Amino acid sequence: MTDLSARISPAAMGMGEHSRGVVLRSLVIGLTAFLTVVDLFATQAILPSLTRHYGVTPAAMGFAVNASTSGMAVASLVVGVFSPRIDRRRGILLSLTLLAIPTSLLAWAPNLAVFTALRVIQGLCMASAFALTLAYLGEQCSAMDAGGAFAAYITGNVASNLVGRLISAAVADSLGLAWNFYLFAALNLAGAVLVYFTIARVEPMQAMTLTASPLEAVSAHWRNPRLRAAYGLGFCILFAFIGTFTFVNFVLVRPPLSLGVMDLGLVYLVFLPSIVTTLFSGRAVARIGTRPTIWVALGVAAIGLPLMLTAHLAAVLAGMVLIGVGTFFAQAAATGFVGQAATDNRGVASGTYLACYFCGGLAGTAVLGRLFDSLGWPACVAGVGAALAIAAFLTSALRSDS
């Protein structure tokens, strides 16, 4: 989610030219995105089962599962700063291969502390592969193919939210929790194999070299009011998203809804509309501007909040659809804005944005988990609404020029 929208060519992944090459390239980009972050949210589909397995509260289990976002925040910033010095192909291969280790060890985690630590390590590996893949695409691809490649990447990212949850629920329900983690470790290794055969051996481009020291670059970006607002916006978006889709699982399995494990997985078909709508975010920004696009997206998400409080499954699902569509759309627009607002050292700017984004996810789990445990689901939904309101306020600073 850095400045991928800037430049991508049909030869980006070593594919052929023209229509067949474009289709193959898009497939590779989408699959790479999918296999890189499929572990991130898949475990949310089995949160109630994990809570029973470890005998802890929903808030504690939710925090442990989403602890991966803290690792992703750290890795996003570090890779963003040192990206010019890292060999792309080797870094992505190593990250995805190492990711399989903590993923498989989750099947043996004896307690919640070990489980949490392994999720943090997962986050470090996922974000490293994630950021380096984007850097590779940004360097090797031309502006002509930006739209198609960006669409392929976002589609793979959103699809990982849906398919990962479906796979996790199905495997855990039929084979048990341990086999769920073994399967995802195999998917991590499949991602490494895909990268090995599709990403060419290239050195980082000289244009990506920092024009200032890492600390100076980060400081300069934080002094930019537009970037500062975008960082806060990213924080609020994932705060709201994770707060919703972590704790709604416990609402869905309790009376009166009382869904089973497999039914809970199928619920996440609610992400299907997001796969379609997110593809139009770039067009919406070009037509009406960044701020109106994000305000509309946040408004759509806000409309879904009261639906989440009803006792009817159809209404709750509709609310989940609206929140998913709104937050994914806003995230796509905000990500594109960061690439435009940062006039230099864009890798650092994007890394900082992703760090803030993932920190928002961890904060959302911690804060809203406390609200959920102590005051119930309505208080949690109110917290999500507050995050969306703050995000709308911060959007006012995203002007087209400084």
C-alpha positions in Angstrom: 0.0 0.0 0.0 2.8 2.4 -0.7 3.0 4.3 -4.0 2.2 1.2 -6.0 -0.2 3.3 -8.0 2.7 5.2 -9.4 4.2 2.9 -12.0 3.8 -0.7 -13.1 4.6 -2.5 -16.4 3.6 -5.8 -18.0 7.2 -7.0 -17.5 7.2 -6.2 -13.8 7.1 -9.8 -12.7 9.1 -11.2 -15.7 5.9 -12.0 -17.7 5.3 -11.6 -21.4 3.8 -8.6 -23.2 0.2 -7.7 -24.3 -3.0 -9.2 -23.0 -1.7 -12.6 -21.8 1.2 -11.1 -20.1 -1.0 -8.5 -18.4 -3.3 -11.3 -17.1 -0.4 -13.4 -15.9 1.2 -10.4 -14.2 -2.0 -9.4 -12.5 -2.4 -13.0 -11.3 1.1 -13.1 -9.9 0.7 -9.7 -8.1 -2.7 -10.7 -6.7 -1.4 -14.1 -5.5 1.7 -12.6 -4.0 -0.4 -10.1 -2.0 -2.8 -12.9 -1.0 -0.1 -15.3 0.2 1.8 -12.6 2.0 -1.0 -11.3 4.3 -3.3 -14.3 4.4 -2.2 -15.1 8.0 -3.0 -11.6 9.2 -6.8 -11.8 9.7 -7.6 -15.5 9.0 -7.2 -16.3 12.8 -10.1 -13.9 13.6 -12.5 -16.5 12.2 -11.6 -19.0 14.9 -11.4 -16.4 17.8 -14.1 -18.0 19.9 -12.5 -21.5 19.5 -9.1 -20.1 20.5 -10.7 -18.3 23.5 -12.1 -21.6 24.7 -8.8 -23.4 24.0 -6.7 -21.0 26.1 -9.4 -20.2 28.7 -9.1 -16.5 28.4 -11.4 -13.5 27.9 -12.4 -12.2 24.4 -10.3 -9.1 24.9 -7.1 -11.0 25.8 -7.5 -13.4 22.9 -8.3 -10.6 20.5 -5.2 -8.7 21.6 -3.1 -11.8 21.2 -4.4 -12.6 17.7 -3.9 -9.0 16.5 -0.5 -8.7 18.1 0.8 -9.3 14.6 0.0 -5.7 13.8 2.7 -4.5 16.2 5.3 -6.6 14.4 4.0 -5.2 11.1 4.2 -1.6 12.3 7.9 -2.1 13.3 8.8 -3.9 10.1 7.0 -1.4 7.9 9.0 1.5 9.3 12.3 -0.3 9.3 11.9 -1.6 5.8 10.7 1.8 4.6 13.8 3.4 5.9 16.4 0.8 4.8 14.6 -0.3 1.6 17.2 1.2 -0.7 19.9 -1.1 0.8 17.9 -4.3 0.7 17.9 -6.8 -2.2 14.3 -7.1 -3.1 14.1 -10.7 -4.2 16.3 -12.1 -1.5 14.4 -10.1 1.2 11.0 -11.2 0.0 12.1 -14.9 -0.2 13.7 -14.8 3.2 10.6 -13.1 4.8 8.1 -15.6 3.4 10.2 -18.6 4.2 10.8 -17.5 7.8 7.1 -16.6 8.1 6.3 -20.3 7.9 8.2 -21.0 11.1 6.2 -19.0 13.6 3.0 -19.9 11.7 3.6 -23.6 12.2 4.8 -23.1 15.8 1.4 -21.6 16.7 0.0 -25.1 16.6 2.2 -25.9 19.6 1.9 -22.6 21.6 1.5 -23.8 25.2 0.0 -20.5 26.5 -1.2 -17.1 25.5 2.1 -15.4 26.0 3.9 -17.7 23.5 1.0 -17.4 21.1 1.2 -13.6 21.3 5.0 -13.6 20.7 4.6 -15.8 17.7 2.0 -13.5 16.2 4.4 -10.6 16.6 7.1 -12.5 14.8 4.6 -13.3 12.0 3.8 -9.6 11.7 7.5 -8.8 11.3 7.9 -11.3 8.5 4.6 -10.4 6.7 5.3 -6.7 6.7 8.9 -7.2 5.4 7.7 -9.2 2.4 4.8 -6.8 1.9 6.8 -3.6 1.8 9.7 -5.1 -0.3 7.2 -6.4 -2.9 5.7 -3.0 -3.2 9.1 -1.4 -3.5 10.0 -3.9 -6.2 6.8 -3.2 -8.2 7.2 0.5 -7.8 10.7 0.4 -9.2 10.2 -2.0 -12.0 6.9 -0.9 -13.4 5.7 2.0 -15.6 2.9 4.4 -15.1 1.0 2.9 -18.0 0.1 -0.2 -16.0 -0.4 1.4 -12.6 -4.2 1.0 -12.6 -4.2 -2.7 -13.4 -1.4 -3.6 -11.0 -2.9 -1.6 -8.2 -6.3 -3.2 -8.8 -4.6 -6.7 -8.8 -2.8 -5.9 -5.5 -5.8 -4.6 -3.7 -7.9 -7.5 -4.9 -5.4 -10.0 -3.6 -5.2 -8.1 -0.3 -9.0 -8.0 0.2 -9.3 -11.6 -1.0 -6.9 -12.7 1.7 -9.4 -11.2 4.3 -12.2 -13.3 2.9 -10.5 -16.6 1.7 -8.2 -16.7 4.7 -11.1 -16.6 7.1 -13.0 -19.2 5.1 -10.0 -21.6 5.0 -9.3 -21.1 8.7 -12.9 -21.8 9.8 -13.2 -24.9 7.6 -9.9 -26.5 8.6 -10.3 -25.7 12.3 -13.9 -27.1 12.2 -13.0 -30.3 10.4 -9.3 -31.1 11.4 -8.7 -29.0 14.5 -6.8 -25.9 15.5 -3.3 -27.3 14.9 -3.9 -28.3 11.3 -5.2 -24.8 10.6 -1.7 -23.3 11.4 0.1 -26.1 9.5 -1.9 -25.3 6.4 -1.2 -21.6 6.6 2.5 -22.3 7.0 2.3 -24.3 3.8 0.7 -21.3 2.1 3.6 -19.1 3.3 6.1 -21.5 1.7 3.9 -21.5 -1.5 4.3 -17.7 -1.6 8.1 -18.1 -1.4 8.1 -20.5 -4.3 5.9 -18.1 -6.3 8.4 -15.3 -5.7 11.4 -17.5 -6.5 10.0 -18.2 -10.0 8.5 -14.8 -10.8 10.6 -12.0 -9.3 13.7 -11.2 -11.2 17.1 -10.6 -9.6 17.4 -6.8 -9.6 19.1 -4.2 -7.5 17.2 -1.3 -5.9 17.0 1.7 -8.2 19.3 4.6 -7.4 16.2 6.9 -7.5 15.0 5.2 -4.3 18.0 6.3 -2.3 17.2 8.6 0.6 17.9 12.3 0.1 18.4 12.7 3.9 19.3 10.5 6.9 16.5 8.2 8.0 15.8 10.2 11.1 15.7 13.5 9.2 13.4 12.0 6.6 10.9 10.7 9.2 11.1 14.0 11.0 10.5 16.0 7.9 7.4 13.9 7.0 6.0 14.3 10.5 6.3 18.1 10.1 4.2 18.0 7.0 0.6 18.6 8.2 -0.9 16.7 5.3 1.2 13.6 5.9 0.6 13.9 9.7 -3.1 13.9 9.1 -2.8 10.9 6.7 -0.9 9.0 9.3 -3.6 9.7 11.9 -6.2 8.7 9.3 -4.6 5.4 8.7 -4.4 4.7 12.4 -8.2 5.4 12.8 -9.1 3.3 9.8 -7.5 0.1 11.0 -8.6 0.9 14.6 -12.2 0.8 13.4 -11.8 -2.1 11.1 -10.1 -4.5 13.6 -12.4 -3.3 16.4 -15.4 -4.3 14.3 -14.2 -7.6 12.8 -12.5 -8.9 15.9 -15.3 -8.6 18.4 -18.3 -9.2 16.2 -17.1 -12.8 16.1 -18.2 -13.2 19.8 -21.5 -11.5 19.1 -22.2 -13.9 16.2 -21.6 -17.1 18.2 -23.7 -16.0 21.2 -27.5 -16.0 21.4 -29.6 -14.9 19.7 -27.5 -15.4 16.6 -25.6 -18.6 17.8 -23.6 -19.4 14.7 -21.3 -22.4 14.5 -17.6 -22.3 13.5 -18.2 -23.0 9.8 -21.1 -20.6 9.7 -18.8 -18.0 11.2 -16.4 -18.5 8.4 -19.0 -18.2 5.7 -20.1 -14.9 7.3 -17.0 -13.3 5.9 -18.4 -13.5 2.4 -19.4 -10.0 3.4 -16.0 -9.0 2.0 -17.0 -9.9 -1.5 -18.5 -6.5 -2.3 -15.3 -4.8 -1.0 -13.3 -6.7 -3.7 -15.4 -5.0 -6.3 -15.9 -1.5 -4.9 -12.3 -1.0 -3.8 -11.2 -1.2 -7.4 -13.0 2.1 -8.1 -11.2 4.1 -5.4 -8.6 5.5 -7.8 -11.3 6.6 -10.2 -13.3 8.2 -7.4 -10.3 10.2 -6.3 -9.6 11.4 -9.8 -13.2 12.4 -10.3 -14.2 14.1 -7.0 -10.9 14.4 -5.1 -9.3 12.7 -2.1 -11.2 14.3 0.7 -14.7 13.8 -0.7 -13.9 10.2 -1.5 -12.7 9.4 2.0 -15.6 11.3 3.6 -18.1 9.3 1.5 -16.3 6.1 2.4 -16.3 6.8 6.1 -20.0 7.8 5.9 -20.8 4.4 4.3 -19.0 2.7 7.2 -20.8 4.8 9.8 -24.2 3.8 8.3 -23.3 0.2 9.1 -22.7 0.8 12.8 -26.4 0.8 14.0 -27.1 -2.3 12.0 -24.5 -4.1 14.0 -26.5 -3.6 17.2 -29.6 -5.4 16.0 -30.6 -9.0 16.9 -31.2 -10.0 13.2 -28.4 -11.7 11.3 -29.3 -10.1 8.0 -29.0 -6.6 9.5 -25.7 -7.5 11.2 -24.3 -8.8 7.9 -25.4 -5.7 6.0 -23.6 -3.6 8.6 -20.5 -5.7 8.2 -20.7 -5.2 4.4 -21.0 -1.4 4.8 -18.1 -1.2 7.3 -15.9 -3.4 5.1 -16.7 -1.4 1.9 -16.2 1.9 3.6 -12.9 1.2 5.4 -11.3 -0.6 2.5 -12.3 2.3 0.1 -11.0 4.9 2.5 -7.7 3.0 3.0 -7.1 2.8 -0.7 -7.6 6.5 -1.1 -5.5 7.4 1.9 -2.6 5.2 0.7 -2.6 6.9 -2.7 -2.6 10.3 -1.1 0.6 9.5 0.9 2.5 8.7 -2.3 1.4 12.1 -3.7 2.0 14.2 -0.6 5.5 12.9 0.0 7.7 14.8 -2.5 10.8 12.9 -1.6 11.8 9.8 0.4 8.5 8.2 -0.4 9.6 4.8 0.9 10.0 6.3 4.4 6.7 8.1 4.1 4.9 5.0 3.1 6.7 2.9 5.8 5.7 5.5 8.4 2.1 5.4 7.2 1.9 1.7 7.4 3.5 1.7 10.9 0.7 4.1 12.0 -1.9 2.1 10.2 -0.9 -1.2 12.0 -0.5 0.6 15.3 -4.1 1.6 15.0 -5.1 -2.0 14.6 -3.3 -3.0 17.8 -4.8 0.0 19.7 -8.2 -0.8 18.4 -7.9 -4.4 19.8 -6.7 -3.2 23.2 -9.1 -0.3 23.7 -12.2 -1.8 22.2 -11.5 -5.1 23.8 -11.6 -3.5 27.2 -14.9 -1.8 26.3 -16.3 -5.1 25.0 -15.4 -7.0 28.1 -16.5 -4.4 30.6 -19.4 -2.6 28.9 -20.5 -4.9 26.1 -20.9 -4.8 22.3 -22.8 -1.4 22.2 -19.8 0.3 23.8 -17.4 -1.3 21.4 -19.5 -0.1 18.4 -19.6 3.4 19.9 -15.8 3.3 20.1 -15.7 2.3 16.4 -17.9 5.3 15.6 -15.6 7.6 17.5 -12.7 6.4 15.5 -14.6 7.0 12.2 -15.5 10.5 13.4 -11.9 11.4 14.2 -10.9 10.0 10.8 -13.4 12.3 9.1 -12.0 15.3 11.0 -8.4 14.4 10.0 -9.5 14.1 6.3 -10.1 17.8 6.2 -6.3 18.3 6.2 -5.8 16.2 3.1 -5.7 19.2 0.7 -4.3 18.8 -2.8 -1.5 21.3 -2.1 0.3 22.4 1.0 
